[in-house]
Amino acid sequence: MILWKELYENPRHLTSKWGHCRIFAPEAYELVRTLQLVPIVHAEALSLAAYFPIVWRVRNGEMVLCVLRSLLAGGLGHPVKPAHAVGGLPLVLRGFPVVLTAPTTGSDEIWIDDVVADQPTDIGAPILMEDGRLSRGAAQRVQAIIGLREAVETTHRLTESLASHRLLEPWPLDLELAPGGERIRFNDLMVVRSLASPDPDLIKQLREFGIEAATFIAAHRISLFRISILLQAARAATAKATLAPELAEAT
């Protein structure tokens, strides 16, 4: 079963018949460069909190843990570029175009999203070598996805537990990109609410999920301060877009 289906356009089961197709660096793919809200697992929180706010996005009644990489769509206003900071690249994008699938009891199949790398920086590498083994680049993507797969269920249970204990609250964003100008709004985000100390519900969480939950919640709360960095980047991108037509007219 394919997880986080909204990330993939044309997932295909990898077979020797098309293993000669080439795989490119993650940033060569449009999705990796432009996706605003990227699903993550709790185990990534500590490293990603240094770059982005960690939030839950509510869609169709389901809460999905994500990082908010930009306040603007279309790949604009990203303070961290995929090619410049591997540590700021979520696992699902580090593994792209390998597709995230649920664990199976039998032999694991590999699925690849059959999409065009619209901005390749090199000639890439074949997915499969002549002897049928994964190439080094493809193997690295598969390992990233395997690490992600192992944590998805725990992240889902942790999210449900936080919600059931009413530890999550809305985090509406309404930010001004320029004085008297465009505003950016998000109304579908949730965060762990500010907690009294000691909080009995939080203590119950930590007992159930252990030190990993404590690390995650601390990283999550700290990450929310990164919204100011995203706002600076969005304002800079907006100002640049506004100046571009004026400069073109001047020349």
C-alpha positions, 0 to 999 in steps of 0.5 A: 500500500502506498502511503502519502499518495498525494506526493506521487504522480505516477508510482510504478513497481520497479522491475528489471524491464525499466530499471535502466531508467535514470535517477537524479539528485532530489533537487532535480525534481519539481516536487522536492523544490516546491512542496510547502508542507512536507509529511514527516515522522517524529524521529526527524523532528530534532534535525528539522526543527533547526530549519522549519516549523513542525506542525500538524496539517488537518485535511479531510479530518486527518492530522498529518505531521509536517514541516512548513517549508515556506509561506509561499507556493511554487517554490518561492520563499524557501529559506533552505534550498534542498541542494544547500542543506541535506539536513533540512531535507525531510526523509520522504524528499531525500528518498524521492522518487522512491515511493513510501509504501507500508511494510509488508510481511513478504519481500518488500517491493520497490516503487518509483514515481515515474516523473520527469526530473525537470532540472537535472544537474548531471546525467544521473545514474541508472536505477538498476545496474547490469547485474540487477542490483540497485545502483548506489544512488537508488540504494541510498533513496531506498534506505531513506524510505525504509527508515521513514517506513519504520517510524510512520506507525509510531508517529500516527499513534503519537498523533492520535494520543496527543489529540485524544488527550486534547494536547493539540490546538489550532495554530492559525497564521495570518501574516502580512507580506508587505505593508498594506499589501498581500497577506498569507493565511493558514487555517488548517494547522495544529500544534501542541498547546502551551503546557502547564508544568507539570502537566498530567496529560503530558506526563502520561504521554511521556510514560507511554512513548518514552524519552522519544516523545519528550525529545519530539515535543521539545523539538516541535515547540522550539521549531515554531520560532522558525516562523519568523525566518519563513516570514523574512524569506517570504517578504524578500521573495515578494519584494524581489518579484515586485521589483522585477517588472519595474527593473525590466521596464527601466531597461 
